[in-house]
Amino acid sequence: MLVPALMFIALVVAAVASLGTPLITSVATTFHVSLDSAQWTLTVALLSGAVATPVLGRLGAGPHRRATILATLAIVVVGSALTVLPLPFAGLLIGRAAQGVGVGLTALMMGVARDHLPEERSTATIALISVVSIIGAGVGYPLTALLTEIGGVRAAYGFGLFVTAVAFLTAWRSIPAAPEGRSAHVNVAGALVLAGGLFLVLFLAGQRSLWSRHLAVAVILAVVAVLLLCLWTSSELRSKAPLVNVRAVRHPAIAGANIAMLVGGSGMYLLLTLITRYAQTPHSAGYGFGLTTFAAGLVLVPFSVLGFVAGKLTPRVRTLIDAPFLLTGSAVIVGGGFVLFATARSNLAELLVAMSVLGFGVGSFSAAMPGVILAVTPKSETSSAMSFNYVVRSVGYSLGSATGGLVLATGTDTGHLFPNDHAYTTAALVGIAAMAVTALTATALARHRPPEINPTAATASVPSQGRSSR
């Protein structure tokens, strides 16, 4: 039952962290707050997940991985309970922050799979874990939207409490202890500096009004964020117990993969938001389909289904094609989804086709990504290496969301509530450019494919190409 347990836990933490997406309007109504304030139910989960992921990744590389997983799930369960209880809005935000911490468990699930499954089985399982962490939003979106329409926002969050409790019990029964001989120390000071830098990056990415109304403040905060991240990098290089092995991250394969994830993730999330927003735009705007929240959630079903199919197929294709080439092909597929959206969106069926293409591309991209990183990563560093990749993904998603909002805001005429139709085409062209950069980066990885290391190595460092050999 280990494989189903790992995938179920990864699916639950991803779905619960994304619960804020379809509930923003309902939260604003229920708690009598503005839509900008309600948006923080999504932003705070993203922030806490980005900060917690590298910390959990480092803890997961040590001997107390099982305890770390259980303790994190317990935090998520408590946070889920806070979202259900009749507390003020601040209590809901605290609960959502606790739920977001669970996002960091995805990399630990990969570490468990790599340690306790045969190599061929672990490769396929890690690919599926990566995929379900993406499609979790597509699974949770329509269900929570339906529950909100039936029983209100508390009913939707009650669903989150139920599934997180089941995930905790599943982990209690199924997750084995880490192999002996592991050690891990958390650089607390480094974690705090990283938290500050990531908070500012994600905050600035999501606050478009700050850039338009208080540009000087936004620039100052951006400079502070860069300084904090530079300070963190310097401290990590000097630390004997780094939170993230920065020297390993500089390895050409891992650095290239993270660049592809940053740019590709921003493009993928951009198209996802464009399609869902376009589908919900009322007919009075001159375009759009005026779908309800629940109906718009159903538009994500093809995304999840095709993403899962791609995740199942990718490990088999991986035996014939190198992972970097799979990343290239996946980026091209997502680019094709942008082309479809840019040229054909006059009826709902065309939107569903574009969403299906996006899901297949995202699924194959997500399934291929671990293969690039883990090929040059020791088993003991699996959780840490993948956790950094997920932090990069979170930043990429935030940039994609901010880019879409900026382009659409620029295309909104004065006095109008909705952007003009051409703004969506412009945003799609930006996405095509992002996926082209992603494809080129992945192709460069394929052309300069580094030699793989021995996956059973216990060292925490990634050998340089000069010392590595097949």
N, C-alpha and C positions, 0 to 999 in steps of 0.2 A: 504493500500500500504506500510505499515511500514516494513513488513518482506521482500518483494522483494527489497525495497530500501536499507535495511541493508546489504543484501547479495550482491547487485550490487556494493555498495560502497566498501565492503571488497574485492570483486573480482577485481575491477578496481585498487585499490591501490597496490594489490599484483602483478597484471599483469604489471603495469607501472614500479614498482620497479625492476622487472626482465627483463625489456626491454634491458638492457645491455648485457645479455647473448648471444643472437644470433647475436649481432651487432658488436662484438669486432673487427673482421677482417675488416668489412666495415668501422668502425670508424678509424682504423689504416690507411686504404687506403685514406679515404676522408680527414683526417686532417694531413696526412703525419707524423704520430707518430709511435713509436714502439708498438708491441703487448703488451708488459708489461705496457706501458703507457695507451693504450686503455683499458686494463683490469680494470683500475681505474674507468671507467664508471660504472662498476658493483660493485666494492669494495666500492666506495664512497657512493653509495646508501645504501649498507648494513651497513656501519658505521653510517651514519646519522639516519637510521631507528633504529639501536640498541640504540643509544643515546637518540633519541626523544621518544621512546616507553615508558620508565618509567616516563618521564616528562608528557607526554600526559595522561598516566594512572592516575597519581595523579591529574592533572587538571580535568580529566573526572570524578573523584570521588566527585567533588565539584558542586556548583550551576551553574557554567558557562559551562557545558558540551556542549550544543548546540553551543555556541560561539566558543568554542575550536575546535569543529569538522569543523565548517565553516571556521575558520581562517586557520586551517591546510590544508583543501582542497584548499583554496585560494593560499597558499604557493605552493602546488603541481601544481596548474594550471600555476602559474607564472614560476615555474621551467620547466614545460613542454614547455612553450612558449620560454624559453631560449634555449632549445634543438633544436628548429625549426629555430630560427633566425640565420642568417649568421654570427655567432660570432666565435672567435678563440676557440681553444680546452679548454682553461681555463673556458670560458663561458659555454661550454657543461658540464664540471665537476660540476660547480656551479648549473646548472639546474638539473643534475642527483642527486646531494645531496638534493636539494629541493624536488625532486620526492620521494626520499627514506624516507623522514619525514612521508609520508602518511602511511607507514607500521604500525605506532603506532596507527592508527585509528581502527584497527581490534578489540582490546580489548575494545575500547569505544563502538563499535557496539554491543558487547556482553552486556555491561552495560545497554545500551538502551533497548535491548531485555528483560533483566531480570527485569528491572523496569516497563516496559509498556506492557508486554504481560502476559497472564495467565501462571501459572507455567509449565503446560504440554507443551504449545506452545513455551514458552521461552526455555525450555530444548532442543527441537528439533531444534529451530532456532539457538541457540548458537552452537550446534554441526555442523550445516551446515555452519555457518560463519567461524568456525575453519577450515572446509574442504575447502571451496572456497579460503581461504587465502593460502592454500597449492597448489591447482590445478590451481591457477591463472597463474602461470608460464607456465603450459601446454597449457593453452588457448592462451596466448599471444605469445608464442614462434613461432609456425608455421605461424601465421598471420603476425607478424612483419618481419619474415624471407622472406615471400612472397612479402610484400610491399617493402622490401629492394632490392630484385631482380628486381622489376618492376620500382620503382621510386627512389631508393637510400636510404641512411640512414635518410635523412630529412623526407621522406615520412613515414617511420616507426615511427619516433618521432612525426610526425604530427598526426598520429593515437592516440598516447598517449595524445596529447593536446586535441583532440576531446573528448575522453572518460572521461578525468578528468574534463573537463568543464561540461559534462552531469552529472557526479557524484556530482559536486558542486550544480548544480541546483536541483538535486534529494534530496540532503541533506537539501537545503533551504526550500523545500516544505514539506518534510516528517519527519524530525527529531524533536521530541518534546523537550520541556525544561525538565531539571532534576527535580525530586521531591523536594519540599521545605525542609528546615532543613539541607541541606548538607553544608559542609564547606571543603575547601582544600587549603593548602598552599604549595608552592614549595620551597624546600630547595635548593637555587641557588648554594651555595658553594658545597653542596653534589652532585648536578647535574654535576658541572664542574669536580669534582674529578672522578665521575663515568664515565664521558665522556672520560677523559684521560686514565683511566684503560681499558675501553672497546676498545678504539681506538688502544691501544698497543696490546691487546689480538688478535683482529681481523687482525690487520696489520701483526703481527708475524705469524699468522696462514696462511696468504696468500702469504708470502714472503719466498718461499722455498730457493731461491738463497741466501738470507741473512744468513740462517742457514748453508749453505754449504760453502760460501765464507768468511763470517765474523761471525764466531761462537761466539767469545767473545762479539761482539756488540749485537748479538741476545740474549745471556744469560743475559747481563746487562739490556736490555730492558724488558726481561721477569721478572726479579727481580723487576724492577720499576713498572711494571704492577701489580704484586702481592702486592707490598707495597701500591700502590694507592687503590686497591680494599679492602685491609685490613683497610686502613685509612677511606675509605668510609663506610665500615661496622660499624666501631667504632663510626663514627660521626652520622650515622643513628640511632644507638642504644641510643645515648644521645639526639638526636633531638626531640623536641616536635612536629615537623611537618616533619616527615621523608618522603623522596621521595618514598621509598619502605618500607613497614612494615616488617622489618627484623625479628622481633619476630614472626610474622605470618608465614614468609617463613620458619622458623625453625620448624614449626608444622610438625610432622612426615608425615602426608598425603601430604602436599605441598612440603616438602623437597624431599620426595621420588618421587613425580610426576616430579619435576624439574630435578632430577638425571636421571630418565627414559627419559625425553625429551632431555637432553644433550647427553646421550649416543645413544639413539634411533635416534635422529635427525641426528647425525653424520653418523650413519649407513645408514639411508634412503637416505641422500643426496649423500653418497658415491656410492650407487648402481645406482642412477639416473645419476650421471656423468659418471660412468663406461660404462653404456649401450649407452648413447649418444655419448661418445667418441669412443667406439668400432665401432658403426655404421658408423661413419664418417671416420674411418681409411681406407685409400686406399688399394686396393687389392695388391699393390706392397709390402706391409709390410708382406705379407704372410697370412694375415687374414683380417677381416673387410669387409665392403660393399661399401665404398667410396661414401656414401650418401652426397648430397648437404645439405646446411644449412636448406633449406625449407623441404626437405625430412626427415632430421633428426628431425625436429620439428614435423612432422607428427607421428614419433615414440612415441611422448609424448601424442598423442591423447588417446590411451588406458589408459594411466596413469590418465588423467583427467576424462575420462568417468567412469572408475571403481572406482576412488576415490570418485566421486559424488554419485555413487550408494551405496557405503559403508557408506557414510555420511547420506544418507536417511534411510538406514537399521539400523544403529547403535542405534538411539534413541528407536526403537521398541525392539531391542534385549536387550537394557539397562533395560527394565522392567522385564527381566527374569534373567539377569546376572549382577553382580556388575561391575562398571566401571573399577576397578583394574584388574579384570579377563579379561575384554575386551582389556585392554592394553597388557596383557600377550598374548592373542590370536593374537592380531595385530602384536606384535613383532615376534611371531612364523611365521606368514604369510610372513612378510618381509624377515625373515630368509630363508623361502622357496624360495623366489625370488632369493636370493643370491645363493642357492643351484642350482637352475635351470640355472642361468647364469654361474656358475662355471663348470657345467657338460654338458650343451647343448647350444651352441651358434654357431653352424656350418651354420645355415641359418637364414634369417631375421625373419621368423615366430617364431623361438624359442626366439629371442630377444623380439618380441612383446608379447609373452606369459609371459616372465619374467617381462616386463614393466607393464603388466596388473596386475600380482600378486602384484608387488610393489605398484601400484596405489590403489588396494583394501586394502592392509595392511596399507598404509599411511592414506587413507581416514578413516578407522575405528579407527586407533590410534588417529588421530586428533579429531575425533568426540567424542571419549571417554575421552580424556584428561580433558576438562573443567568439566566433571562430578566429577572427582576426586578432583579437586581444589575447585570448587564452593560448594561442599558438606560441607566444613568447612570454608566458606567465607561469611561474611555478604553481603547483596545486595549492600550496599554503597561502598564496597571495591572490587566489581567485576572487574572494569576496571584496578585498580592498581594491583590486584593479577594476572590477566591474562597477563597484560603487562610485568610483570617480567618473566613469563613463555615464552613469545615470545622473550625476550632478550636472555634467555637461549637457545631457539631454534636457534636463529641467530648464537650464538657462536657454537652450535652443528653443524650447517650447514657448518660453516667456517672450523671447525676441520675435518669434513668429506671430504670437498674439498681438504684440505691440506694433509690429510692422503692418499687419492687417488693419488694425484700428487706425493707425496713422494715415495709411493710403485712403481708406474709406472716409475718414474725417476730412481729408484734403478734397475729396470728391463730393462733399456735401455742400450744396449751395446755401447761401445765407438765407435763414428763415425756414429752411427745410429740415425735417426730422431725419429723413433717410438719404443716403448717398445716391448719386445717379448711377445708372446701370453701367456706364463706362468705367466707373471706379473699380468695379469688380474685375473687369478685363485688365485694367492696369495692375491690380494686385496679383492677378494670375500671371502676368508677364514677369513680375518680380519673383514669384515662386518658381517660374521656369528657369530664371537665371540662377536662383539658389540651388536648384537640383542639378543644373549644368556644372556648377562649381563642385557639388558633391560628387558627381560622376567623374569629373576630372581628378579629384583628390583620390578617390577609390582606385582609379586606373593607375595613378602613380604608385599606389601601394602594390598593385598587382605586378607592375613592371619591375619594381625594386623589392620583391618579396624577400623578407629577411629569413634567415634560417631559424627553424623552430628549436626551442630548448627542450630538455628532458622534462616532461610535465611532472615527474615525481620528485624533482629537485626541491629541497627544503629551504634553500636560500631565499631571502626576500628580495635580492637584487636581480635585475634582468641583465644577463651578460651582453656585452657589446658585440657587434657583428664580427669584430676581429677575433673574438675568442669563442664564438658559437660555431657549432658544426652539427650537421645532420647526423 
